Amino acid sequence: MYNVAIIGAGQLGSRHLQGLKKSGSPLSITVVDNSVDSLKTACERYEEVSAVGEKKVEFSQDINQLPLELDLVIVASGSKPRAAIVKSLLNHSKVRNMVLEKVLFPKLSDYDEIGDLIAEKNVRTWVNCPRRMFGNYQQISHLIDVNKPIKMLYAAENWGICCNGIHIIDIFMYLTGEKDYCIDTSKLNNQLEESKRKGYIEMTGRLTLTTPKGNVLTLISEDNYKGEKGEYIDNQDLRIIVNEVNGTWITGGKENSYKMPFQSQLTGLLADCILISGCCPLTTYNLSARYHKPFIKALLAVYNRVINDNVDLLPIT
Ligand SMILES: NC(=O)c1ccc[n+]([C@@H]2O[C@H](COP(=O)([O-])OP(=O)(O)OC[C@H]3O[C@@H](n4cnc5c(N)ncnc54)[C@H](O)[C@@H]3O)[C@@H](O)[C@H]2O)c1
């Protein structure tokens, strides 16, 4: 049996847990959360789905009760405790594979520190920006000619640009095949809003990212946004329109449908892939950290300007 663990069993962690129950591999799962309420909900959600193959589950409030050797750990806490959780975990257990939730960390200094730690401990690590696992983006990536300019627009009312921006950045980088970008925050509004997750903030406005090859991603999240809404990918003469709500993408007048799977439908596949082959379609830690850092740095500067301070922690998750 493989030893696997989920640390942070809230809204998303409990869905990862349901997904693990659907994995084809024999799993002994330990779920760790410091909240008894979260553990209770996670246990209820676990009971809602039927197991594929052999599964064992235990619930705990203490990382130190985890097995000393773990084949896979998913860290699905919010961003603030994530770095400390990873440090405690790797101090306690030998971990072979790890999946970390986005937003990775709220402090810039954590990115290299955790990067060095997972390299030293030899932990294969990925970040859960799952769009690149979806069939539509894999098909779209085959249609795109990366030698022609790529312009992508993602625009809607209040979709949580701080919390979800990294998902769109990840898929844009996947489609362009690039690794770096610079970011213009001048059109973000100088005000903060409460995130739907307690203790974290959101912003509204526009962000423009430009890559070294001149590819451009525009993210728009505004109150009462009246402009063109949706997701558009332009590659010179080719226009692709993705509708994530309906699960369709259109190009050349042809509508294609795809399924945007729930996390509970993805995690089992992900676990099997990692446990059996040691690889997975998610972005590796190093690459995702490279996508996260300019985003965190730029938004932290806006945050400090708005709160008129000079803190090193950007409370987004
Ligand atoms: N990849 C995706 O598509 C996706 C989707 C939704 C959420 N997320 C991310 O997942 C993370 C969690 O989101 P959520 O909505 O589940 O939040 P949540 O608040 O519901 O869950 C977080 C859980 O972590 C637990 N926790 C906090 N500190 C802990 C610690 N030190 N040890 C153990 N457990 C601890 C909390 O008790 C809580 O149960 C966020 O970073 C969020 O952005 C990613």
The ligand as a Gaussian input file, in Angstrom:
#p B3LYP/6-31G(d) Opt

LIG

0 1
 N       -6.136000      24.511000      -7.336000
 C       -7.386000      24.909000      -7.316000
 O       -8.107000      24.821000      -8.302000
 C       -7.943000      25.469000      -6.030000
 C       -9.327000      25.578000      -5.839000
 C       -9.776000      26.050000      -4.608000
 C       -8.869000      26.397000      -3.619000
 N       -7.528000      26.312000      -3.860000
 C       -6.545000      26.694000      -2.833000
 O       -6.533000      25.730000      -1.792000
 C       -6.216000      26.353000      -0.565000
 C       -7.276000      25.989000       0.473000
 O       -8.516000      26.554000       0.078000
 P       -9.867000      26.129000       0.834000
 O      -10.973000      26.832000       0.167000
 O       -9.918000      24.653000       0.970000
 O       -9.606000      26.801000       2.255000
 P      -10.181000      26.303000       3.652000
 O       -9.979000      27.444000       4.585000
 O      -11.549000      25.740000       3.471000
 O       -9.208000      25.107000       4.067000
 C       -7.937000      25.272000       4.598000
 C       -7.769000      24.224000       5.693000
 O       -6.415000      24.254000       6.121000
 C       -6.447000      24.022000       7.536000
 N       -5.189000      24.466000       8.137000
 C       -4.774000      25.745000       8.363000
 N       -3.577000      25.728000       8.967000
 C       -3.229000      24.427000       9.118000
 C       -2.097000      23.780000       9.686000
 N       -1.088000      24.460000      10.208000
 N       -2.079000      22.418000       9.669000
 C       -3.097000      21.717000       9.137000
 N       -4.201000      22.285000       8.595000
 C       -4.252000      23.624000       8.581000
 C       -7.655000      24.792000       8.020000
 O       -8.088000      24.361000       9.287000
 C       -8.655000      24.478000       6.913000
 O       -9.421000      23.335000       7.213000
 C       -6.128000      27.855000      -0.852000
 O       -4.780000      28.224000      -1.016000
 C       -6.878000      27.994000      -2.151000
 O       -6.462000      29.075000      -2.975000
 C       -7.048000      25.839000      -5.024000

